[in-house]
Amino acid sequence: MSRVVETDILIVGAGIAGSALACALRNTHLKVMVLEKSSLPLDTARGDHLQPRTCEILKSWNILDEFFEAGAEKRGQTTWRNPNNEVFFSSQYDELDAPEPYFAFLNHELIGEVLINSAASSKNIELIKPCQQWTIVQHQTNLVVVDAIDDDGQAIQIKSKILVGADGRGSKVRESSDFETKITSYKKPLVVLFGQSSSYPHNSDLNIYLRKNRMVTLIPRTGGGFKIAIPEDRSEIKHWKKATKQELKQRVNEQLPELELDSVHFCDFYQPIDLRTTRWVNNNTVLIGDSCHAMHPARSLGMNLTIQNIEKLAKALIDSEPTRFNLALRDYEQNNKPALDKILDENHRYAEIMDSGSSDTFSMLEQKLTALKGNPEAMLQRLKSTAGYR
Ligand SMILES: Cc1cc2nc3c(=O)[nH]c(=O)nc-3n(C[C@H](O)[C@H](O)[C@H](O)COP(=O)(O)OP(=O)(O)OC[C@H]3O[C@@H](n4cnc5c(N)ncnc54)[C@H](O)[C@@H]3O)c2cc1C
């Protein structure tokens, strides 16, 4: 006999998107169930810097302090350097007129843990992790019935008013609910490494280096050290993977000769894509996060935009009568998707610059950013938008 659970909201996936939505709905009148297939922590190499706007949202959910208790640190600056290693542009977030004028950074898996642990400690949220299997057995416009196997191997039937697909790029929810999807692949995968350097003077800034044919990013990690992201030709990936520590140092120094590494190790490589669904909502199904807008990490936006949208989705659901959830979802899409699509277009243009590996394109970018410095209004606008205020 299956245990039968009736719920308001069934969230599939407890990455950042699913965990953040559950967190935003904790201690509300809504009953929420979360199914996560994996028992492993999230991938540490992914999004780890929370924009000032995202920090403001986390504060409004009364959870920001928990990130600092888990070890989060603050970053106030992003710096751009040209091939001569000269700083040609920087953004100072402590100049921002915002409640949280800094980026908070914490490893991705810990961001996920803070969100999901806080959600799961609330009486109105049930988390099944790992959920070994689930299948939609009935799907009507205001009811979805899912048969699942819970973390103890027991059968469970979940009857929910709405279904949320938070199951990432390869979303099964998206596939099962007929969402039209467009995917663009970029030429260059990103090689991600972790490094330490006691002599590197810019450890607490995010540093972007425009080199002859690469845009290389050094992203601070908690406790010192950094994540290094290098766009690379596909044919080179195998060489990065099998390189010795010494060879890795040499490869990094080909791009950043000024960086003296005490240690470095290869983490992984990522094939970036731009994935968009034409709709986010289909009756009582809604997609969130990478399941409907996976993007190139060039501008460090995927997780941040996800949390910023989830704030709006959570408000729409909390304010709605359960009998009117479908209308609330439709309004949420209509009010938010056009603006997000524009940001995705901008992100795609920027990702193409990074992907081009062209020194001409990089010098145009350098000129464009340098020109902004003569225009305080445009500088302020850029500072705000890169902080998540649009
Ligand atoms: C290298 C890299 C660096 C990045 N850097 C940044 C950054 O600095 N800033 C930023 O904002 N963003 C960044 N991003 C993007 C960001 O990490 C993602 O946009 C974000 O993590 C997406 O979260 P998600 O929950 O939508 O998807 P995912 O993280 O993919 O989570 C999906 C979850 O669903 C689960 N799942 C999958 N299928 C099923 C199923 N069938 N049933 C149940 N559960 C399922 C998975 O196990 C997983 O836990 C980066 C991404 C990459 C690859």
The ligand as an SDF file (V2000), in Angstrom:
LIG
                    3D

 53 58  0  0  0  0  0  0  0  0999 V2000
   30.9700   26.2840  -14.0530 C   0  0  0  0  0  0  0  0  0  0  0  0
   29.7340   27.0380  -13.6760 C   0  0  0  0  0  0  0  0  0  0  0  0
   29.8670   28.2280  -12.9650 C   0  0  0  0  0  0  0  0  0  0  0  0
   28.7380   28.9630  -12.6260 C   0  0  0  0  0  0  0  0  0  0  0  0
   28.8880   30.1250  -11.9500 N   0  0  0  0  0  0  0  0  0  0  0  0
   27.7980   30.8580  -11.6100 C   0  0  0  0  0  0  0  0  0  0  0  0
   27.9340   32.0540  -10.8280 C   0  0  0  0  0  0  0  0  0  0  0  0
   29.0300   32.4560  -10.4610 O   0  0  0  0  0  0  0  0  0  0  0  0
   26.8160   32.7220  -10.4970 N   0  0  0  0  0  0  0  0  0  0  0  0
   25.5630   32.2820  -10.8530 C   0  0  0  0  0  0  0  0  0  0  0  0
   24.5720   32.9550  -10.5220 O   0  0  0  0  0  0  0  0  0  0  0  0
   25.3980   31.1370  -11.5630 N   0  0  0  0  0  0  0  0  0  0  0  0
   26.4850   30.4150  -11.9390 C   0  0  0  0  0  0  0  0  0  0  0  0
   26.3370   29.2490  -12.6210 N   0  0  0  0  0  0  0  0  0  0  0  0
   24.9810   28.7730  -12.9430 C   0  0  0  0  0  0  0  0  0  0  0  0
   24.2920   28.1260  -11.7470 C   0  0  0  0  0  0  0  0  0  0  0  0
   25.1560   27.2600  -11.0710 O   0  0  0  0  0  0  0  0  0  0  0  0
   23.0590   27.3960  -12.2260 C   0  0  0  0  0  0  0  0  0  0  0  0
   22.2750   28.2790  -12.9960 O   0  0  0  0  0  0  0  0  0  0  0  0
   22.2140   26.9190  -11.0500 C   0  0  0  0  0  0  0  0  0  0  0  0
   22.9890   26.1100  -10.2010 O   0  0  0  0  0  0  0  0  0  0  0  0
   21.0180   26.1440  -11.5740 C   0  0  0  0  0  0  0  0  0  0  0  0
   20.3210   25.5940  -10.4860 O   0  0  0  0  0  0  0  0  0  0  0  0
   19.0900   24.6130  -10.7410 P   0  0  0  0  0  0  0  0  0  0  0  0
   18.6130   24.2490   -9.4040 O   0  0  0  0  0  0  0  0  0  0  0  0
   18.1510   25.2400  -11.7130 O   0  0  0  0  0  0  0  0  0  0  0  0
   19.6970   23.3760  -11.5190 O   0  0  0  0  0  0  0  0  0  0  0  0
   20.6880   22.2360  -11.0120 P   0  0  0  0  0  0  0  0  0  0  0  0
   21.7930   22.8100  -10.2150 O   0  0  0  0  0  0  0  0  0  0  0  0
   21.0490   21.4320  -12.2160 O   0  0  0  0  0  0  0  0  0  0  0  0
   19.8170   21.3560  -10.0060 O   0  0  0  0  0  0  0  0  0  0  0  0
   18.8670   20.4280  -10.4560 C   0  0  0  0  0  0  0  0  0  0  0  0
   18.5820   19.4500   -9.3340 C   0  0  0  0  0  0  0  0  0  0  0  0
   17.5400   18.5720   -9.7490 O   0  0  0  0  0  0  0  0  0  0  0  0
   17.9230   17.2320   -9.4820 C   0  0  0  0  0  0  0  0  0  0  0  0
   17.2670   16.3810  -10.4750 N   0  0  0  0  0  0  0  0  0  0  0  0
   17.5860   16.2600  -11.7830 C   0  0  0  0  0  0  0  0  0  0  0  0
   16.7440   15.4020  -12.3800 N   0  0  0  0  0  0  0  0  0  0  0  0
   15.8860   14.9830  -11.4380 C   0  0  0  0  0  0  0  0  0  0  0  0
   14.7950   14.0940  -11.4290 C   0  0  0  0  0  0  0  0  0  0  0  0
   14.4350   13.4430  -12.5430 N   0  0  0  0  0  0  0  0  0  0  0  0
   14.1330   13.8820  -10.2800 N   0  0  0  0  0  0  0  0  0  0  0  0
   14.4850   14.5280   -9.1240 C   0  0  0  0  0  0  0  0  0  0  0  0
   15.5230   15.3780   -9.0730 N   0  0  0  0  0  0  0  0  0  0  0  0
   16.2090   15.6100  -10.2120 C   0  0  0  0  0  0  0  0  0  0  0  0
   19.4480   17.2260   -9.5910 C   0  0  0  0  0  0  0  0  0  0  0  0
   20.0010   16.1350   -8.8660 O   0  0  0  0  0  0  0  0  0  0  0  0
   19.7910   18.5860   -8.9730 C   0  0  0  0  0  0  0  0  0  0  0  0
   19.9360   18.5250   -7.5750 O   0  0  0  0  0  0  0  0  0  0  0  0
   27.4470   28.4830  -12.9920 C   0  0  0  0  0  0  0  0  0  0  0  0
   27.3060   27.2770  -13.6770 C   0  0  0  0  0  0  0  0  0  0  0  0
   28.4360   26.5780  -14.0330 C   0  0  0  0  0  0  0  0  0  0  0  0
   28.2840   25.2810  -14.7880 C   0  0  0  0  0  0  0  0  0  0  0  0
  1  2  1  0
  2  3  1  0
  2 52  2  0
  3  4  2  0
  4  5  1  0
  4 50  1  0
  5  6  2  0
  6  7  1  0
  6 13  1  0
  7  8  2  0
  7  9  1  0
  9 10  1  0
 10 11  2  0
 10 12  1  0
 12 13  2  0
 13 14  1  0
 14 15  1  0
 14 50  1  0
 15 16  1  0
 16 17  1  0
 16 18  1  0
 18 19  1  0
 18 20  1  0
 20 21  1  0
 20 22  1  0
 22 23  1  0
 23 24  1  0
 24 25  2  0
 24 26  1  0
 24 27  1  0
 27 28  1  0
 28 29  2  0
 28 30  1  0
 28 31  1  0
 31 32  1  0
 32 33  1  0
 33 34  1  0
 33 48  1  0
 34 35  1  0
 35 36  1  0
 35 46  1  0
 36 37  1  0
 36 45  1  0
 37 38  2  0
 38 39  1  0
 39 40  1  0
 39 45  2  0
 40 41  1  0
 40 42  2  0
 42 43  1  0
 43 44  2  0
 44 45  1  0
 46 47  1  0
 46 48  1  0
 48 49  1  0
 50 51  2  0
 51 52  1  0
 52 53  1  0
M  END
$$$$
